[in-house]
Amino acid sequence: MNEPRKLRRSMNDRKVGGVCAGLAKFFSIDSTVMRVGFAVFTVFTLFTGIILYLVLWMVIPSESYQDTL
């Protein structure tokens, strides 16, 4: 049986907080695509994306060492 996907901030593919890489892994897309999309969203929503990123950083748990194995 398939294990359910878990939304976690990435420890390996992080640039700032690992939020975009974690979301990209959860949705099975490339992390660069997620980062570019998040940047475009941030610019076009007058920097609301920064607030959203900070909230997600606080809410989404970081993956543990065991999750990376």
C-alpha positions in Angstrom: 0.0 0.0 0.0 1.3 3.5 -0.8 2.4 5.6 2.1 0.6 9.0 2.3 2.6 12.0 1.3 3.7 14.3 4.1 4.2 18.0 3.7 7.5 18.9 5.2 10.1 21.7 4.8 13.1 20.3 2.9 16.4 20.0 4.7 18.4 19.1 1.6 17.1 21.4 -1.1 16.5 24.6 0.8 17.5 28.1 -0.3 15.9 30.0 2.6 13.6 27.9 4.7 12.8 24.9 2.6 9.2 25.8 2.1 9.2 25.9 -1.7 11.2 22.7 -2.0 8.9 21.0 0.5 5.8 22.1 -1.5 7.4 21.0 -4.7 8.2 17.6 -3.4 4.6 17.3 -2.0 3.1 18.2 -5.4 5.7 16.2 -7.4 7.1 19.1 -9.4 10.6 20.6 -9.8 11.6 22.9 -6.9 12.9 25.6 -9.4 9.4 25.8 -10.9 7.9 26.2 -7.4 10.4 29.0 -6.5 9.8 30.9 -9.8 6.1 30.6 -9.3 6.3 31.8 -5.8 8.5 34.8 -6.9 6.0 35.7 -9.6 3.1 35.4 -7.1 5.0 37.6 -4.7 5.6 40.4 -7.2 2.1 40.4 -8.6 0.4 40.4 -5.2 2.4 43.3 -3.9 4.6 41.2 -1.7 1.8 39.2 0.0 3.9 36.1 -0.9 6.5 37.1 1.6 3.9 37.0 4.4 2.6 33.7 3.1 6.1 32.3 3.0 6.7 33.3 6.6 3.4 31.8 7.7 4.2 28.5 5.9 7.7 28.5 7.4 6.1 28.6 10.9 3.3 26.1 10.1 5.0 23.4 8.0 7.2 21.1 10.1 10.8 20.5 9.0 11.7 17.0 7.8 13.7 15.1 10.3 16.9 13.2 9.5 14.9 9.9 9.3 12.6 11.4 6.7 15.5 12.1 4.4 16.7 8.4 4.3 
